[in-house]
Amino acid sequence: LRGSWNFYWQEFKTPLSKTQSSDSLLLVPGSWSKYKKYPALGYATYRLRIKLNRSTQPLSIKFPLINSAYNVWINGKLVHQVGRVATQSDQFESRLENSLVPLP
């Protein structure tokens, strides 16, 4: 899944959010703070559409050890949460965790 992902700075998108393609593409893996216009602290949505052939072996997405908060949506369903995402810093809760999220 390395490559360019749609990136929406200071927006939380869900699968139901009506969106156009993002005007920003960021390289994954990586941090948005590597790009001069994005500060280290903030919130955003990364979005990628993946089309897979049927596989006989189980597939998963690995999220490396990071101290942050995030939600993972697959096929329109919230399947994994780490910490608590929020637009306000006093409501945000980070957690140091790595994750392995199985694909349906």
CNS distance restraints for C-alpha pairs under 8 A (distance, minus, plus):
assign (resid   1 and name CA) (resid  28 and name CA) 7.55 0.50 0.50
assign (resid   2 and name CA) (resid  27 and name CA) 7.29 0.50 0.50
assign (resid   2 and name CA) (resid  28 and name CA) 5.30 0.50 0.50
assign (resid   2 and name CA) (resid  29 and name CA) 6.14 0.50 0.50
assign (resid   3 and name CA) (resid  26 and name CA) 7.91 0.50 0.50
assign (resid   3 and name CA) (resid  27 and name CA) 5.28 0.50 0.50
assign (resid   3 and name CA) (resid  28 and name CA) 5.42 0.50 0.50
assign (resid   3 and name CA) (resid  29 and name CA) 7.60 0.50 0.50
assign (resid   4 and name CA) (resid  25 and name CA) 5.54 0.50 0.50
assign (resid   4 and name CA) (resid  26 and name CA) 5.25 0.50 0.50
assign (resid   4 and name CA) (resid  27 and name CA) 4.56 0.50 0.50
assign (resid   4 and name CA) (resid  28 and name CA) 6.27 0.50 0.50
assign (resid   5 and name CA) (resid  25 and name CA) 5.32 0.50 0.50
assign (resid   5 and name CA) (resid  26 and name CA) 5.46 0.50 0.50
assign (resid   5 and name CA) (resid  27 and name CA) 6.36 0.50 0.50
assign (resid   5 and name CA) (resid  28 and name CA) 6.78 0.50 0.50
assign (resid   5 and name CA) (resid  46 and name CA) 6.29 0.50 0.50
assign (resid   5 and name CA) (resid  47 and name CA) 5.92 0.50 0.50
assign (resid   5 and name CA) (resid  48 and name CA) 5.58 0.50 0.50
assign (resid   6 and name CA) (resid  21 and name CA) 6.98 0.50 0.50
assign (resid   6 and name CA) (resid  22 and name CA) 5.33 0.50 0.50
assign (resid   6 and name CA) (resid  23 and name CA) 7.67 0.50 0.50
assign (resid   6 and name CA) (resid  24 and name CA) 6.10 0.50 0.50
assign (resid   6 and name CA) (resid  25 and name CA) 4.80 0.50 0.50
assign (resid   6 and name CA) (resid  26 and name CA) 6.66 0.50 0.50
assign (resid   6 and name CA) (resid  46 and name CA) 5.71 0.50 0.50
assign (resid   6 and name CA) (resid  47 and name CA) 5.10 0.50 0.50
assign (resid   6 and name CA) (resid  48 and name CA) 6.42 0.50 0.50
assign (resid   7 and name CA) (resid  22 and name CA) 5.99 0.50 0.50
assign (resid   7 and name CA) (resid  23 and name CA) 7.73 0.50 0.50
assign (resid   7 and name CA) (resid  24 and name CA) 5.37 0.50 0.50
assign (resid   7 and name CA) (resid  25 and name CA) 5.54 0.50 0.50
assign (resid   7 and name CA) (resid  26 and name CA) 6.26 0.50 0.50
assign (resid   7 and name CA) (resid  44 and name CA) 7.08 0.50 0.50
assign (resid   7 and name CA) (resid  45 and name CA) 5.80 0.50 0.50
assign (resid   7 and name CA) (resid  46 and name CA) 4.76 0.50 0.50
assign (resid   7 and name CA) (resid  47 and name CA) 6.48 0.50 0.50
assign (resid   8 and name CA) (resid  12 and name CA) 7.65 0.50 0.50
assign (resid   8 and name CA) (resid  22 and name CA) 6.32 0.50 0.50
assign (resid   8 and name CA) (resid  24 and name CA) 7.02 0.50 0.50
assign (resid   8 and name CA) (resid  44 and name CA) 5.43 0.50 0.50
assign (resid   8 and name CA) (resid  45 and name CA) 5.08 0.50 0.50
assign (resid   8 and name CA) (resid  46 and name CA) 6.56 0.50 0.50
assign (resid   9 and name CA) (resid  38 and name CA) 7.91 0.50 0.50
assign (resid   9 and name CA) (resid  43 and name CA) 6.56 0.50 0.50
assign (resid   9 and name CA) (resid  44 and name CA) 4.49 0.50 0.50
assign (resid   9 and name CA) (resid  45 and name CA) 6.71 0.50 0.50
assign (resid  10 and name CA) (resid  42 and name CA) 6.73 0.50 0.50
assign (resid  10 and name CA) (resid  43 and name CA) 5.03 0.50 0.50
assign (resid  10 and name CA) (resid  44 and name CA) 4.75 0.50 0.50
assign (resid  10 and name CA) (resid  45 and name CA) 7.69 0.50 0.50
assign (resid  10 and name CA) (resid  87 and name CA) 7.73 0.50 0.50
assign (resid  11 and name CA) (resid  43 and name CA) 6.92 0.50 0.50
assign (resid  11 and name CA) (resid  44 and name CA) 5.16 0.50 0.50
assign (resid  11 and name CA) (resid  45 and name CA) 6.17 0.50 0.50
assign (resid  12 and name CA) (resid  43 and name CA) 7.64 0.50 0.50
assign (resid  12 and name CA) (resid  44 and name CA) 5.96 0.50 0.50
assign (resid  12 and name CA) (resid  45 and name CA) 5.47 0.50 0.50
assign (resid  13 and name CA) (resid  17 and name CA) 5.61 0.50 0.50
assign (resid  13 and name CA) (resid  45 and name CA) 6.06 0.50 0.50
assign (resid  14 and name CA) (resid  73 and name CA) 7.68 0.50 0.50
assign (resid  14 and name CA) (resid  76 and name CA) 7.87 0.50 0.50
assign (resid  15 and name CA) (resid  73 and name CA) 7.43 0.50 0.50
assign (resid  15 and name CA) (resid  75 and name CA) 7.98 0.50 0.50
assign (resid  15 and name CA) (resid  76 and name CA) 5.23 0.50 0.50
assign (resid  15 and name CA) (resid  77 and name CA) 7.90 0.50 0.50
assign (resid  16 and name CA) (resid  76 and name CA) 7.51 0.50 0.50
assign (resid  26 and name CA) (resid  32 and name CA) 7.19 0.50 0.50
assign (resid  30 and name CA) (resid  34 and name CA) 7.64 0.50 0.50
assign (resid  32 and name CA) (resid  38 and name CA) 6.17 0.50 0.50
assign (resid  32 and name CA) (resid  39 and name CA) 7.71 0.50 0.50
assign (resid  32 and name CA) (resid  40 and name CA) 7.24 0.50 0.50
assign (resid  33 and name CA) (resid  37 and name CA) 7.92 0.50 0.50
assign (resid  33 and name CA) (resid  38 and name CA) 5.38 0.50 0.50
assign (resid  33 and name CA) (resid  39 and name CA) 5.40 0.50 0.50
assign (resid  33 and name CA) (resid  40 and name CA) 4.78 0.50 0.50
assign (resid  34 and name CA) (resid  38 and name CA) 7.73 0.50 0.50
assign (resid  42 and name CA) (resid  87 and name CA) 7.88 0.50 0.50
assign (resid  43 and name CA) (resid  85 and name CA) 7.99 0.50 0.50
assign (resid  43 and name CA) (resid  86 and name CA) 7.60 0.50 0.50
assign (resid  43 and name CA) (resid  87 and name CA) 6.68 0.50 0.50
assign (resid  58 and name CA) (resid 102 and name CA) 7.41 0.50 0.50
assign (resid  58 and name CA) (resid 103 and name CA) 7.33 0.50 0.50
assign (resid  59 and name CA) (resid 102 and name CA) 5.99 0.50 0.50
assign (resid  59 and name CA) (resid 103 and name CA) 5.56 0.50 0.50
assign (resid  60 and name CA) (resid 100 and name CA) 6.23 0.50 0.50
assign (resid  60 and name CA) (resid 101 and name CA) 5.25 0.50 0.50
assign (resid  60 and name CA) (resid 102 and name CA) 4.02 0.50 0.50
assign (resid  60 and name CA) (resid 103 and name CA) 5.17 0.50 0.50
assign (resid  61 and name CA) (resid 100 and name CA) 5.71 0.50 0.50
assign (resid  61 and name CA) (resid 101 and name CA) 5.16 0.50 0.50
assign (resid  61 and name CA) (resid 102 and name CA) 6.39 0.50 0.50
assign (resid  61 and name CA) (resid 103 and name CA) 7.20 0.50 0.50
assign (resid  62 and name CA) (resid  98 and name CA) 7.63 0.50 0.50
assign (resid  62 and name CA) (resid  99 and name CA) 5.82 0.50 0.50
assign (resid  62 and name CA) (resid 100 and name CA) 4.56 0.50 0.50
assign (resid  62 and name CA) (resid 101 and name CA) 6.42 0.50 0.50
assign (resid  63 and name CA) (resid  98 and name CA) 5.52 0.50 0.50
assign (resid  63 and name CA) (resid  99 and name CA) 5.01 0.50 0.50
assign (resid  63 and name CA) (resid 100 and name CA) 6.29 0.50 0.50
assign (resid  63 and name CA) (resid 101 and name CA) 7.95 0.50 0.50
assign (resid  64 and name CA) (resid  97 and name CA) 7.71 0.50 0.50
assign (resid  64 and name CA) (resid  98 and name CA) 4.87 0.50 0.50
assign (resid  64 and name CA) (resid  99 and name CA) 6.73 0.50 0.50
assign (resid  65 and name CA) (resid  96 and name CA) 6.56 0.50 0.50
assign (resid  65 and name CA) (resid  97 and name CA) 5.19 0.50 0.50
assign (resid  65 and name CA) (resid  98 and name CA) 4.13 0.50 0.50
assign (resid  65 and name CA) (resid  99 and name CA) 7.63 0.50 0.50
assign (resid  66 and name CA) (resid  95 and name CA) 7.85 0.50 0.50
assign (resid  66 and name CA) (resid  96 and name CA) 5.55 0.50 0.50
assign (resid  66 and name CA) (resid  97 and name CA) 6.01 0.50 0.50
assign (resid  66 and name CA) (resid  98 and name CA) 6.61 0.50 0.50
assign (resid  67 and name CA) (resid  94 and name CA) 5.97 0.50 0.50
assign (resid  67 and name CA) (resid  95 and name CA) 5.31 0.50 0.50
assign (resid  67 and name CA) (resid  96 and name CA) 4.13 0.50 0.50
assign (resid  67 and name CA) (resid  97 and name CA) 6.66 0.50 0.50
assign (resid  68 and name CA) (resid  82 and name CA) 7.64 0.50 0.50
assign (resid  68 and name CA) (resid  83 and name CA) 7.01 0.50 0.50
assign (resid  68 and name CA) (resid  93 and name CA) 7.69 0.50 0.50
assign (resid  68 and name CA) (resid  94 and name CA) 4.42 0.50 0.50
assign (resid  68 and name CA) (resid  95 and name CA) 5.55 0.50 0.50
assign (resid  68 and name CA) (resid  96 and name CA) 6.56 0.50 0.50
assign (resid  69 and name CA) (resid  81 and name CA) 7.58 0.50 0.50
assign (resid  69 and name CA) (resid  82 and name CA) 5.12 0.50 0.50
assign (resid  69 and name CA) (resid  83 and name CA) 4.51 0.50 0.50
assign (resid  69 and name CA) (resid  84 and name CA) 5.54 0.50 0.50
assign (resid  69 and name CA) (resid  85 and name CA) 5.44 0.50 0.50
assign (resid  69 and name CA) (resid  92 and name CA) 7.73 0.50 0.50
assign (resid  69 and name CA) (resid  93 and name CA) 6.55 0.50 0.50
assign (resid  69 and name CA) (resid  94 and name CA) 4.80 0.50 0.50
assign (resid  69 and name CA) (resid  95 and name CA) 6.26 0.50 0.50
assign (resid  70 and name CA) (resid  81 and name CA) 5.88 0.50 0.50
assign (resid  70 and name CA) (resid  82 and name CA) 5.33 0.50 0.50
assign (resid  70 and name CA) (resid  83 and name CA) 6.68 0.50 0.50
assign (resid  70 and name CA) (resid  84 and name CA) 7.01 0.50 0.50
assign (resid  70 and name CA) (resid  85 and name CA) 5.96 0.50 0.50
assign (resid  71 and name CA) (resid  78 and name CA) 7.00 0.50 0.50
assign (resid  71 and name CA) (resid  79 and name CA) 7.78 0.50 0.50
assign (resid  71 and name CA) (resid  80 and name CA) 5.81 0.50 0.50
assign (resid  71 and name CA) (resid  81 and name CA) 4.52 0.50 0.50
assign (resid  71 and name CA) (resid  82 and name CA) 6.50 0.50 0.50
assign (resid  71 and name CA) (resid  85 and name CA) 7.48 0.50 0.50
assign (resid  72 and name CA) (resid  78 and name CA) 5.91 0.50 0.50
assign (resid  72 and name CA) (resid  79 and name CA) 5.83 0.50 0.50
assign (resid  72 and name CA) (resid  80 and name CA) 5.11 0.50 0.50
assign (resid  72 and name CA) (resid  81 and name CA) 6.39 0.50 0.50
assign (resid  73 and name CA) (resid  77 and name CA) 5.23 0.50 0.50
assign (resid  73 and name CA) (resid  78 and name CA) 4.38 0.50 0.50
assign (resid  73 and name CA) (resid  79 and name CA) 5.68 0.50 0.50
assign (resid  73 and name CA) (resid  80 and name CA) 7.24 0.50 0.50
assign (resid  74 and name CA) (resid  78 and name CA) 6.58 0.50 0.50
assign (resid  74 and name CA) (resid  79 and name CA) 6.56 0.50 0.50
assign (resid  74 and name CA) (resid 103 and name CA) 7.63 0.50 0.50
assign (resid  79 and name CA) (resid 101 and name CA) 7.93 0.50 0.50
assign (resid  80 and name CA) (resid 101 and name CA) 7.15 0.50 0.50
assign (resid  82 and name CA) (resid  94 and name CA) 7.54 0.50 0.50
assign (resid  82 and name CA) (resid  95 and name CA) 6.50 0.50 0.50
assign (resid  82 and name CA) (resid  97 and name CA) 7.45 0.50 0.50
assign (resid  83 and name CA) (resid  92 and name CA) 7.80 0.50 0.50
assign (resid  83 and name CA) (resid  93 and name CA) 5.17 0.50 0.50
assign (resid  83 and name CA) (resid  94 and name CA) 4.88 0.50 0.50
assign (resid  83 and name CA) (resid  95 and name CA) 5.14 0.50 0.50
assign (resid  84 and name CA) (resid  91 and name CA) 7.64 0.50 0.50
assign (resid  84 and name CA) (resid  92 and name CA) 5.52 0.50 0.50
assign (resid  84 and name CA) (resid  93 and name CA) 4.78 0.50 0.50
assign (resid  84 and name CA) (resid  94 and name CA) 6.54 0.50 0.50
assign (resid  85 and name CA) (resid  91 and name CA) 7.79 0.50 0.50
assign (resid  85 and name CA) (resid  92 and name CA) 5.44 0.50 0.50
assign (resid  85 and name CA) (resid  93 and name CA) 6.74 0.50 0.50
assign (resid  85 and name CA) (resid  94 and name CA) 7.92 0.50 0.50
assign (resid  86 and name CA) (resid  91 and name CA) 5.79 0.50 0.50
assign (resid  86 and name CA) (resid  92 and name CA) 4.93 0.50 0.50
assign (resid  87 and name CA) (resid  91 and name CA) 7.55 0.50 0.50
assign (resid  87 and name CA) (resid  92 and name CA) 7.37 0.50 0.50
assign (resid  88 and name CA) (resid  92 and name CA) 6.46 0.50 0.50
